[in-house]
């Protein structure tokens, strides 16, 4: 039960507006705010920022 609270599964959504998503886990203790990662968007065919969707 503590595992789900500390490292929840989050969905990262593309900021390019393509609707592509990645699914990952994050550590709430290290990253309490919304997570932003630069990842590859295959629809836009370039690297863009992916923001955490709630």
Backbone atoms as SQL, in Angstrom:
CREATE TABLE atoms (id INTEGER PRIMARY KEY, chain TEXT, resi INTEGER, resn TEXT, atom TEXT, x REAL, y REAL, z REAL);
INSERT INTO atoms VALUES
  (1, 'A', 1, 'UNK', 'N', 0.814, -1.180, 0.000),
  (2, 'A', 1, 'UNK', 'CA', 0.000, 0.000, 0.000),
  (3, 'A', 1, 'UNK', 'C', 0.866, 1.255, 0.000),
  (4, 'A', 2, 'UNK', 'N', 1.965, 1.259, 0.734),
  (5, 'A', 2, 'UNK', 'CA', 2.838, 2.429, 0.767),
  (6, 'A', 2, 'UNK', 'C', 3.501, 2.654, -0.582),
  (7, 'A', 3, 'UNK', 'N', 3.689, 1.588, -1.345),
  (8, 'A', 3, 'UNK', 'CA', 4.318, 1.707, -2.655),
  (9, 'A', 3, 'UNK', 'C', 3.468, 2.557, -3.588),
  (10, 'A', 4, 'UNK', 'N', 2.168, 2.387, -3.564),
  (11, 'A', 4, 'UNK', 'CA', 1.285, 3.155, -4.437),
  (12, 'A', 4, 'UNK', 'C', 1.235, 4.621, -4.046),
  (13, 'A', 5, 'UNK', 'N', 1.382, 4.908, -2.760),
  (14, 'A', 5, 'UNK', 'CA', 1.314, 6.290, -2.310),
  (15, 'A', 5, 'UNK', 'C', 2.605, 7.052, -2.611),
  (16, 'A', 6, 'UNK', 'N', 3.741, 6.403, -2.512),
  (17, 'A', 6, 'UNK', 'CA', 5.017, 7.080, -2.719),
  (18, 'A', 6, 'UNK', 'C', 5.366, 7.199, -4.195),
  (19, 'A', 7, 'UNK', 'N', 5.112, 6.168, -4.979),
  (20, 'A', 7, 'UNK', 'CA', 5.463, 6.180, -6.400),
  (21, 'A', 7, 'UNK', 'C', 4.214, 5.899, -7.239),
  (22, 'A', 8, 'UNK', 'N', 3.371, 6.893, -7.439),
  (23, 'A', 8, 'UNK', 'CA', 2.149, 6.656, -8.207),
  (24, 'A', 8, 'UNK', 'C', 2.428, 6.558, -9.713),
  (25, 'A', 9, 'UNK', 'N', 1.543, 5.876, -10.410),
  (26, 'A', 9, 'UNK', 'CA', 1.606, 5.804, -11.869),
  (27, 'A', 9, 'UNK', 'C', 1.014, 7.094, -12.416),
  (28, 'A', 10, 'UNK', 'N', 1.758, 7.765, -13.313),
  (29, 'A', 10, 'UNK', 'CA', 1.278, 9.012, -13.902),
  (30, 'A', 10, 'UNK', 'C', 1.263, 8.893, -15.422),
  (31, 'A', 11, 'UNK', 'N', 0.490, 9.742, -16.054),
  (32, 'A', 11, 'UNK', 'CA', 0.397, 9.786, -17.502),
  (33, 'A', 11, 'UNK', 'C', 1.037, 11.083, -17.982),
  (34, 'A', 12, 'UNK', 'N', 1.988, 10.984, -18.913),
  (35, 'A', 12, 'UNK', 'CA', 2.638, 12.149, -19.494),
  (36, 'A', 12, 'UNK', 'C', 2.007, 12.426, -20.849),
  (37, 'A', 13, 'UNK', 'N', 1.486, 13.633, -21.052),
  (38, 'A', 13, 'UNK', 'CA', 0.795, 14.002, -22.280),
  (39, 'A', 13, 'UNK', 'C', 1.641, 14.999, -23.064),
  (40, 'A', 14, 'UNK', 'N', 1.666, 14.848, -24.376),
  (41, 'A', 14, 'UNK', 'CA', 2.463, 15.703, -25.242),
  (42, 'A', 14, 'UNK', 'C', 1.943, 17.131, -25.250),
  (43, 'A', 15, 'UNK', 'N', 2.867, 18.101, -25.241),
  (44, 'A', 15, 'UNK', 'CA', 2.474, 19.505, -25.328),
  (45, 'A', 15, 'UNK', 'C', 2.306, 19.945, -26.774),
  (46, 'A', 16, 'UNK', 'N', 2.646, 19.076, -27.730),
  (47, 'A', 16, 'UNK', 'CA', 2.496, 19.408, -29.144),
  (48, 'A', 16, 'UNK', 'C', 1.039, 19.295, -29.591),
  (49, 'A', 17, 'UNK', 'N', 0.178, 18.762, -28.734),
  (50, 'A', 17, 'UNK', 'CA', -1.238, 18.654, -29.077),
  (51, 'A', 17, 'UNK', 'C', -1.586, 17.463, -29.942),
  (52, 'A', 18, 'UNK', 'N', -0.703, 16.464, -29.999),
  (53, 'A', 18, 'UNK', 'CA', -0.958, 15.291, -30.823),
  (54, 'A', 18, 'UNK', 'C', -1.770, 14.228, -30.100),
  (55, 'A', 19, 'UNK', 'N', -1.838, 14.315, -28.777),
  (56, 'A', 19, 'UNK', 'CA', -2.580, 13.331, -28.010),
  (57, 'A', 19, 'UNK', 'C', -1.776, 12.113, -27.621),
  (58, 'A', 20, 'UNK', 'N', -0.490, 12.081, -27.959),
  (59, 'A', 20, 'UNK', 'CA', 0.354, 10.936, -27.602),
  (60, 'A', 20, 'UNK', 'C', 0.690, 10.993, -26.114),
  (61, 'A', 21, 'UNK', 'N', 0.699, 9.835, -25.460),
  (62, 'A', 21, 'UNK', 'CA', 0.971, 9.778, -24.034),
  (63, 'A', 21, 'UNK', 'C', 2.008, 8.709, -23.721),
  (64, 'A', 22, 'UNK', 'N', 2.721, 8.913, -22.628),
  (65, 'A', 22, 'UNK', 'CA', 3.602, 7.921, -22.025),
  (66, 'A', 22, 'UNK', 'C', 3.085, 7.661, -20.618),
  (67, 'A', 23, 'UNK', 'N', 3.339, 6.454, -20.100),
  (68, 'A', 23, 'UNK', 'CA', 2.949, 6.107, -18.735),
  (69, 'A', 23, 'UNK', 'C', 4.223, 5.761, -17.974),
  (70, 'A', 24, 'UNK', 'N', 4.380, 6.338, -16.774),
  (71, 'A', 24, 'UNK', 'CA', 5.579, 6.116, -15.967),
  (72, 'A', 24, 'UNK', 'C', 5.217, 6.264, -14.497),
  (73, 'A', 25, 'UNK', 'N', 6.192, 6.085, -13.638),
  (74, 'A', 25, 'UNK', 'CA', 6.025, 6.300, -12.202),
  (75, 'A', 25, 'UNK', 'C', 6.883, 7.474, -11.787),
  (76, 'A', 26, 'UNK', 'N', 6.491, 8.144, -10.711),
  (77, 'A', 26, 'UNK', 'CA', 7.312, 9.230, -10.192),
  (78, 'A', 26, 'UNK', 'C', 7.393, 9.119, -8.678),
  (79, 'A', 27, 'UNK', 'N', 8.448, 9.692, -8.126),
  (80, 'A', 27, 'UNK', 'CA', 8.648, 9.709, -6.693),
  (81, 'A', 27, 'UNK', 'C', 8.095, 11.034, -6.166),
  (82, 'A', 28, 'UNK', 'N', 7.050, 10.972, -5.373),
  (83, 'A', 28, 'UNK', 'CA', 6.430, 12.194, -4.851),
  (84, 'A', 28, 'UNK', 'C', 7.332, 12.952, -3.889),
  (85, 'A', 29, 'UNK', 'N', 8.218, 12.251, -3.235),
  (86, 'A', 29, 'UNK', 'CA', 9.115, 12.904, -2.287),
  (87, 'A', 29, 'UNK', 'C', 10.127, 13.794, -3.019),
  (88, 'A', 30, 'UNK', 'N', 10.628, 13.344, -4.169),
  (89, 'A', 30, 'UNK', 'CA', 11.607, 14.114, -4.939),
  (90, 'A', 30, 'UNK', 'C', 10.953, 15.115, -5.883),
  (91, 'A', 31, 'UNK', 'N', 9.787, 14.787, -6.437),
  (92, 'A', 31, 'UNK', 'CA', 9.099, 15.635, -7.416),
  (93, 'A', 31, 'UNK', 'C', 7.656, 15.867, -6.980),
  (94, 'A', 32, 'UNK', 'N', 7.414, 16.748, -6.029),
  (95, 'A', 32, 'UNK', 'CA', 6.032, 16.965, -5.582),
  (96, 'A', 32, 'UNK', 'C', 5.191, 17.730, -6.591),
  (97, 'A', 33, 'UNK', 'N', 5.824, 18.536, -7.466),
  (98, 'A', 33, 'UNK', 'CA', 5.083, 19.293, -8.473),
  (99, 'A', 33, 'UNK', 'C', 4.843, 18.430, -9.708),
  (100, 'A', 34, 'UNK', 'N', 4.179, 19.024, -10.695),
  (101, 'A', 34, 'UNK', 'CA', 3.940, 18.291, -11.934),
  (102, 'A', 34, 'UNK', 'C', 5.255, 18.047, -12.656),
  (103, 'A', 35, 'UNK', 'N', 5.402, 16.843, -13.175),
  (104, 'A', 35, 'UNK', 'CA', 6.630, 16.419, -13.827),
  (105, 'A', 35, 'UNK', 'C', 6.601, 16.830, -15.295),
  (106, 'A', 36, 'UNK', 'N', 7.730, 17.322, -15.822),
  (107, 'A', 36, 'UNK', 'CA', 7.883, 17.647, -17.237),
  (108, 'A', 36, 'UNK', 'C', 9.144, 16.976, -17.745),
  (109, 'A', 37, 'UNK', 'N', 8.994, 16.152, -18.782),
  (110, 'A', 37, 'UNK', 'CA', 10.128, 15.456, -19.389),
  (111, 'A', 37, 'UNK', 'C', 10.134, 15.729, -20.889),
  (112, 'A', 38, 'UNK', 'N', 11.320, 15.793, -21.474),
  (113, 'A', 38, 'UNK', 'CA', 11.453, 15.976, -22.908),
  (114, 'A', 38, 'UNK', 'C', 11.621, 14.595, -23.528),
  (115, 'A', 39, 'UNK', 'N', 10.621, 14.167, -24.299),
  (116, 'A', 39, 'UNK', 'CA', 10.620, 12.831, -24.885),
  (117, 'A', 39, 'UNK', 'C', 10.222, 12.916, -26.346),
  (118, 'A', 40, 'UNK', 'N', 10.380, 11.801, -27.059),
  (119, 'A', 40, 'UNK', 'CA', 10.078, 11.747, -28.487),
  (120, 'A', 40, 'UNK', 'C', 8.577, 11.559, -28.702),
  (121, 'A', 41, 'UNK', 'N', 8.016, 12.368, -29.589),
  (122, 'A', 41, 'UNK', 'CA', 6.609, 12.241, -29.980),
  (123, 'A', 41, 'UNK', 'C', 6.573, 11.665, -31.394),
  (124, 'A', 42, 'UNK', 'N', 6.148, 10.403, -31.562),
  (125, 'A', 42, 'UNK', 'CA', 6.162, 9.795, -32.895),
  (126, 'A', 42, 'UNK', 'C', 5.150, 10.412, -33.850),
  (127, 'A', 43, 'UNK', 'N', 4.110, 11.040, -33.361),
  (128, 'A', 43, 'UNK', 'CA', 3.126, 11.672, -34.235),
  (129, 'A', 43, 'UNK', 'C', 3.710, 12.960, -34.815),
  (130, 'A', 44, 'UNK', 'N', 4.351, 13.771, -33.977),
  (131, 'A', 44, 'UNK', 'CA', 4.980, 15.011, -34.427),
  (132, 'A', 44, 'UNK', 'C', 6.358, 14.760, -35.033),
  (133, 'A', 45, 'UNK', 'N', 6.919, 13.572, -34.786),
  (134, 'A', 45, 'UNK', 'CA', 8.228, 13.134, -35.275),
  (135, 'A', 45, 'UNK', 'C', 9.358, 14.068, -34.829),
  (136, 'A', 46, 'UNK', 'N', 9.305, 14.466, -33.542),
  (137, 'A', 46, 'UNK', 'CA', 10.370, 15.265, -32.953),
  (138, 'A', 46, 'UNK', 'C', 10.268, 15.170, -31.437),
  (139, 'A', 47, 'UNK', 'N', 11.276, 15.657, -30.743),
  (140, 'A', 47, 'UNK', 'CA', 11.271, 15.673, -29.285),
  (141, 'A', 47, 'UNK', 'C', 10.511, 16.902, -28.807),
  (142, 'A', 48, 'UNK', 'N', 9.578, 16.680, -27.886),
  (143, 'A', 48, 'UNK', 'CA', 8.789, 17.762, -27.312),
  (144, 'A', 48, 'UNK', 'C', 8.671, 17.545, -25.806),
  (145, 'A', 49, 'UNK', 'N', 8.183, 18.546, -25.098),
  (146, 'A', 49, 'UNK', 'CA', 7.964, 18.405, -23.666),
  (147, 'A', 49, 'UNK', 'C', 6.690, 17.623, -23.416),
  (148, 'A', 50, 'UNK', 'N', 6.751, 16.705, -22.465),
  (149, 'A', 50, 'UNK', 'CA', 5.590, 15.949, -22.029),
  (150, 'A', 50, 'UNK', 'C', 5.322, 16.353, -20.587),
  (151, 'A', 51, 'UNK', 'N', 4.078, 16.777, -20.283),
  (152, 'A', 51, 'UNK', 'CA', 3.719, 17.216, -18.937),
  (153, 'A', 51, 'UNK', 'C', 2.816, 16.190, -18.280),
  (154, 'A', 52, 'UNK', 'N', 2.892, 16.145, -16.971),
  (155, 'A', 52, 'UNK', 'CA', 2.084, 15.223, -16.202),
  (156, 'A', 52, 'UNK', 'C', 0.606, 15.645, -16.267),
  (157, 'A', 53, 'UNK', 'N', -0.245, 14.698, -16.625),
  (158, 'A', 53, 'UNK', 'CA', -1.690, 14.931, -16.660),
  (159, 'A', 53, 'UNK', 'C', -2.310, 14.328, -15.427),
  (160, 'A', 54, 'UNK', 'N', -3.273, 15.016, -14.822),
  (161, 'A', 54, 'UNK', 'CA', -3.908, 14.496, -13.608),
  (162, 'A', 54, 'UNK', 'C', -5.333, 14.112, -13.878);
